[in-house]
C-alpha cells in the first residue's frame, strides 16, 4: 500500500484496517496484540497483505474525524484499536448519566428532562435523541441493560461487580 495508491491498493488498505480494528476489538482475553500476531491474522484473511502493508495501516489510519488515530501503540510492541469518536462520546454520556443517577438523593432516579439538563451542562452537544439512544441501547459487559425505566423515571442498573461486593 503505497503513497500513490491505486484503487486496488486503497481497497486492500481499507480491508486491512477493518480487519485489524474488528479483531483487536473482539479479542475475548485482551484488546491488544503484538505486531507479529496482527500480521499473522491479517495474512490469514488477506493473503496479499504484506508486513509493510500492515505497518502502513497501523501508522497512518485515522478515524473519520481526521484527528484521532485509529490504532495506538501501547508499550514496546502492543497495538490497540481506539474507539470511534461516536462510540467514545456515547460512553462518556453513559458514564455522565450513571454518575448523575448515583448522586441523586431521591431513589437514584431521574426523568429524561432532568438527565438532559445535567448532560447538556457537561456535554453541550447532547440532544434528546442521543440521550434516549444511550438510555435504551447501552449494555453492561454481560449484556444486561445499563439503564432501566420505571414509569417516568430512569435508573442506572448495578454492575455485576457491585452486586458481588454487596452480597459479601
C-alpha positions as CSV (number, residue, x, y, z in Angstrom):
1,X,0.0,0.0,0.0
2,X,2.0,3.0,-1.3
3,X,1.5,6.7,-1.0
4,X,0.4,6.9,-4.7
5,X,-2.4,4.4,-4.1
6,X,-4.3,2.9,-6.9
7,X,-7.9,1.7,-6.4
8,X,-6.8,-1.9,-5.6
9,X,-4.2,-0.7,-3.1
10,X,-6.8,1.6,-1.4
11,X,-9.3,-1.4,-1.2
12,X,-6.6,-3.6,0.3
13,X,-5.7,-0.9,2.9
14,X,-9.3,-0.5,3.8
15,X,-9.7,-4.3,4.2
16,X,-6.6,-4.5,6.4
17,X,-7.8,-1.6,8.6
18,X,-11.3,-3.1,9.1
19,X,-9.8,-6.5,9.8
20,X,-7.3,-5.1,12.4
21,X,-9.9,-3.0,14.1
22,X,-12.5,-5.8,14.3
23,X,-10.0,-8.4,15.5
24,X,-8.5,-6.1,18.2
25,X,-11.9,-5.0,19.5
26,X,-13.3,-8.5,19.7
27,X,-10.5,-10.5,21.3
28,X,-12.0,-12.1,24.3
29,X,-9.0,-12.2,26.6
30,X,-7.4,-8.8,25.8
31,X,-7.8,-5.9,23.5
32,X,-4.1,-5.5,22.5
33,X,-1.9,-7.6,20.2
34,X,1.7,-7.5,19.2
35,X,2.8,-6.7,15.6
36,X,3.5,-10.4,14.7
37,X,0.1,-11.5,15.8
38,X,-1.5,-8.8,13.7
39,X,0.5,-9.7,10.6
40,X,-0.4,-13.4,11.0
41,X,-4.1,-12.6,11.5
42,X,-4.3,-10.2,8.5
43,X,-2.4,-12.6,6.2
44,X,-4.8,-15.4,7.0
45,X,-7.7,-13.2,5.9
46,X,-6.0,-11.2,3.2
47,X,-3.1,-13.3,1.7
48,X,-1.8,-10.5,-0.5
49,X,-1.2,-8.2,2.5
50,X,2.5,-7.8,3.4
51,X,4.1,-6.9,6.7
52,X,4.8,-3.4,5.3
53,X,1.1,-3.0,4.4
54,X,0.0,-3.9,8.0
55,X,2.6,-1.5,9.4
56,X,1.5,1.3,7.0
57,X,-2.1,0.8,8.1
58,X,-1.2,0.8,11.8
59,X,0.9,4.0,11.4
60,X,-1.4,6.0,9.1
61,X,-5.1,5.3,9.6
62,X,-7.3,7.9,11.3
63,X,-10.9,7.9,12.4
64,X,-13.4,9.8,10.2
65,X,-12.9,12.9,12.2
66,X,-9.4,13.1,10.7
67,X,-7.9,13.9,14.1
68,X,-7.7,10.7,16.2
69,X,-5.5,7.8,15.1
70,X,-7.4,4.5,14.5
71,X,-4.6,2.4,16.1
72,X,-2.3,3.2,19.0
73,X,0.9,1.6,20.2
74,X,0.9,0.5,23.8
75,X,4.3,-0.4,25.2
76,X,7.0,-1.7,23.0
77,X,5.1,-3.8,20.6
78,X,1.4,-3.8,21.6
79,X,-1.3,-2.2,19.4
80,X,-4.9,-1.4,20.2
81,X,-7.8,-0.1,18.1
82,X,-9.0,3.2,19.5
83,X,-12.8,3.7,19.9
84,X,-14.5,5.8,17.2
85,X,-15.4,9.4,18.2
86,X,-19.1,8.5,18.2
87,X,-18.6,5.5,20.5
88,X,-16.3,7.4,22.8
89,X,-18.9,10.2,23.1
90,X,-21.6,7.7,23.7
91,X,-19.6,6.1,26.5
92,X,-18.8,9.5,28.0
93,X,-22.5,10.4,28.0
94,X,-23.4,7.0,29.5
95,X,-20.8,7.5,32.3
96,X,-22.0,11.0,33.0
97,X,-25.6,9.7,33.3
98,X,-24.6,6.9,35.6
99,X,-22.7,9.2,37.9
100,X,-25.6,11.7,38.0
101,X,-28.1,9.0,38.8
102,X,-25.9,7.6,41.6
103,X,-25.7,11.0,43.2
104,X,-29.5,11.6,43.1
105,X,-30.9,11.6,46.6
106,X,-34.4,10.6,45.6
107,X,-34.0,6.9,45.0
108,X,-31.2,7.3,42.5
109,X,-33.6,8.0,39.6
110,X,-34.4,10.9,37.3
111,X,-36.6,11.9,34.4
112,X,-35.3,12.3,30.9
113,X,-35.7,16.0,31.2
114,X,-33.6,16.1,34.4
115,X,-30.9,14.0,32.8
116,X,-30.9,16.0,29.6
117,X,-30.4,19.2,31.6
118,X,-27.5,17.7,33.5
119,X,-25.9,16.1,30.5
120,X,-26.0,19.3,28.5
121,X,-24.2,21.1,31.3
122,X,-21.4,18.5,31.0
123,X,-21.6,17.8,27.2
124,X,-23.2,20.7,25.3
125,X,-23.7,18.7,22.1
126,X,-26.1,16.2,23.7
127,X,-29.6,16.2,22.3
128,X,-32.7,14.2,23.4
129,X,-32.2,11.7,20.6
130,X,-28.7,10.8,21.7
131,X,-29.7,10.7,25.3
132,X,-32.6,8.3,24.6
133,X,-30.3,6.1,22.4
134,X,-27.9,5.8,25.3
135,X,-30.7,5.1,27.8
136,X,-32.2,2.3,25.6
137,X,-29.1,0.8,24.0
138,X,-26.2,0.9,26.4
139,X,-25.4,-2.5,28.0
140,X,-23.2,-3.9,30.7
141,X,-20.4,-6.2,29.7
142,X,-22.6,-9.2,30.4
143,X,-25.3,-7.9,28.1
144,X,-27.8,-6.5,30.7
145,X,-29.2,-3.0,30.0
146,X,-27.2,-0.3,31.7
147,X,-30.4,1.8,32.4
148,X,-34.0,0.7,33.2
149,X,-37.2,2.7,33.0
150,X,-39.6,2.8,35.9
151,X,-42.6,4.9,34.9
152,X,-41.4,8.4,34.1
153,X,-38.1,7.7,35.8
154,X,-34.8,6.1,34.7
155,X,-32.4,4.3,37.0
156,X,-28.8,3.0,36.5
157,X,-28.6,-0.7,36.9
158,X,-25.9,-2.3,39.1
159,X,-22.8,-3.8,37.6
160,X,-22.1,-7.5,38.4
161,X,-19.0,-6.5,40.4
162,X,-21.1,-4.1,42.5
163,X,-23.6,-6.9,43.1
164,X,-20.8,-9.3,44.2
165,X,-19.5,-6.7,46.6
166,X,-22.9,-6.2,48.2
167,X,-23.5,-9.9,48.6
168,X,-20.3,-10.4,50.7
